Every structure is written in structure tokens, then in C-alpha cells.
Amino acid sequence: ARVNVKSSIVRYQDKIFSEPLTFLDEEYFEIFDFPLKAGSHQLGLNQVIISSTVALKYFREEDPIGKSLRIIVNEQAYIFEVSGVAQNFPQTASFDFDFAVHIDQMSTMLSTDLNSWKNVNESSLFTFIKLRESQSIELIKSKIPSYLKEINMANSEWPIDSFRFEPLSSTAENSQF
């Protein structure tokens, strides 16, 4: 699952706030099990899932599902329909969000090529992988040198030295995410 967070301005009627906007792909909800109060985990290109806190902040007692939010990134406005409302995240959750949109919107909204390694530092994209119980991270680590060689041959002006693997259980203690 890929995750990225950027600043945005969100508007609904007369309510306007600066908010973090989280870009996610569908696999996020397979790795992180966050139940919804309402709606669906499906993220279409023009849909947004909001937190319960945001639902109360913007909509009060009104049902937010199907309502439109104007989200402004880099001075460009985009309209998103609320498709889901996440239940309150646990206090210990490191991977929560207030506004989640599909990762493919990042290319449009940030003029960023998600497939280019040139944007890795600029975009701070995090990727999570979920192993089957029988799989070992050591097997994946053993394949990284050949993968790095292939990537670096294709992108010689932006060579990558390594990838870091961190167990999810230690992420809250050790990570900057």
C-alpha cells in the first residue's frame, strides 16, 4: 500500500480549513483495518473518505455521504464526493487520516509522476507490504540487490542505495511517519 500526505485547503459551504490530505491506494484498507461508520472503503478518483472528527467538524449532524468537498492543492481546486466516514481511530494509531483520496490523484494534483524515482525525496511516498505468515522478510531482502540494479540502470541520474524495511509493530516508536 502506498501512502503520501500533503497540505491542502478544504472547503464545504462557509467552512474553510487547512488540512492534511492523505493519498492512498486500495491496499491500505487491506493492511490497516479501520472500520467505517458509514459508506464504503472504495475510493474512486473523485471520492474522499473522511474521519469521524472531520465529519463532525464540517457537517455537524448532517449525513456527509454523497456531499461534495472542494479540496485545493497548489492553488488548484478539485471536487470530491464523500464516499465513507471512518470510525474514530485509536489513540495509538500511527496511520490515521482526516481526508483520504486515491493515490492516482497525486499525479494530477501535484503534477508528479508516481512511476518516476526522481520524485521520491520530494513526494515522501511510503510503501507498506504485507507478508503472508509463512513468508520471511529475508526472502524479500535477498531480492533487493537485483531489483536495485534494474531500477538504477533505468534511472541512472537518480540512483538508489537501499530500501529500509521496518516491522509495523515498531513503526510508531521508530518511524518519522
Secondary structure, DSSP 8 states (H G I E B T S, - for coil): -EEEEEEEEEEETTEEEEEEEEEE-TTHHHHS---EEEE-S---TTEEEEEHHHHHHHHTTS--TT-EEEEEETTEEEEEEEEEEE----TT-SS--SEEEETTHHHHHTT--TT-GGGHHHHT-EE-----TT--HHHHHHHHHHHHHHHHHHTTTS---------HHHHHHH---
